[in-house]
């Protein structure tokens, strides 16, 4: 270790670093702050001219109108239903695939790995055209289950990749001894692998949740009735419908982004590490 | 690779192992196969047929759909818009994301919390990103125009999204805002692989910051930079949400990208065949970037 002597240039450098960092952070967070402030500003005040970001009075009227006067709660319930199907389904199939890819050796393994990687490159715009007819054939068009299945298929490759990376980092000694003691593969998975995999499952689950909760193009194309439309589509309709009610629109925005931000913050360390590892290995 | 145990076991219980592996793998393969791989192949097939949302495939037309989209008078404009949108957004994200990553790699207070906050746009629904920026850029009541007018920098409110010359650049700016954090965090993760000793050694040899960066830091992060750039190129060129919500490609076709035109042709014009042809053409162009990537990484001997 080398002793550091602080020169005026270094001090200036530190100051510049902090200014740049917090300037950037400000640019990132400002739109969210503006949205939050707008949502609690009285409607009449928004219509007046003049630069006033801070509302003179704070009101929750917009939130009340949103809940009582629009279909917001239905969209919210639909979104919750879709993620409640998509997250466990994706986790189940991705865990199986990840265990197979991490712990087993079998013919075609290389192709399965490459396929999972290539699947991340599927352009949604290309898929959307033929998926629509296919969902209609299955009777899954304009249905929450249909949308959840599509989200699930879309999230599976990366979730598998994330879980495989996590499994690769777990020690195998315990499983080896379990096998020597005569445990079957399924017992080893159920009693030894799954408990250790929990943190990985939480990270992958959050990734799937964010993807499904935010997804727009499939939801826009495959849902047509209020009963199956998710929050992003509801917000999109609101933009067309309530163009002068920015208090209402921003209130809807605040409520729909809160779950993802909370979820993201709970697991951000692991999720970011997984994303980074996935990219580096890919 | 830690597969020596697996290799040893293969001789003993090869078939059982393979069977169990296939059972574990099957649900994922079935799900992805039915709802992603098969539709992908079928979409490509659509491009060679006359097809619409109501009847599905009507008849095989060979390359007619491709000829039609190439002959379209707006073809050049769509291509130019797509290049501007994709290369502009990804180029700026790379440049600014790299800068941000190098800054975040310095030691400073609350670094963990900072990284978390910086990633928020990544987790934000595209509709909400669009909604926030439509509101900020609103000509009548938006905060940006209020501030600029208040400072006396402009006389008339800027109508950034409804002018042909500014619509696409504005969309690029919003996408850059949303995309920098991912780049920054990816590169930041890669920067952890730079050994302090090498940095010290370069500094001892009298290398300046710039020279140290190119000699010591860049070789370590280049694989990450390349793969992230490739993935972002693919995603950004296919990303229609922002454009669809904020301008629907307008005014006129001034912000219509290839991917958006594919979607609009398929749904607004009810022509699945031509819509698929746009998407297939774009996928073919993207293959060029994938080829470049594979070439670059092979010469490098990285990654894997």
Interface residues (C-beta under 8 A of the other chain):
Chain A: X2 X17 X18 X20 X21 X24 X25 X27 X28 X29 X31 X32 X34 X35 X38 X46 X47 X49 X50 X51 X52 X53 X89 X92 X93 X94 X96 X97 X99 X100 X101 X103 X104 X105 X106 X107 X109 X112 X119 X120 X121 X122 X123 X124 X125 X126 X127 X128 X129 X130 X131 X132 X133 X134 X149 X150 X152 X153 X154 X156 X157 X160 X168 X172 X176 X185 X210 X213 X214 X216 X217 X221 X231 X232 X233 X235 X236 X239 X246 X249 X250 X253 X256 X257 X260 X261 X263 X264 X265 X268 X269 X272 X273 X275 X276 X277 X279 X280 X281 X282
Chain B: X2 X3 X5 X6 X7 X9 X10 X17 X18 X20 X21 X22 X23 X24 X25 X26 X27 X28 X29 X31 X32 X34 X35 X36 X37 X38 X39 X40 X42 X43 X44 X46 X53 X56 X100 X103 X104 X106 X108 X112 X114 X115 X116 X117 X118 X119 X120 X121 X123 X124 X125 X126 X127 X128 X130 X131 X132 X133 X134 X135 X136 X138 X141 X143 X146 X147 X149 X150 X177 X181 X182 X185 X186 X188 X189 X190 X200 X223 X224 X227 X228 X231 X234 X238 X240 X241 X244 X245 X259 X262 X263 X266 X267 X272 X275 X276 X279 X280 X282 X283 X303 X304
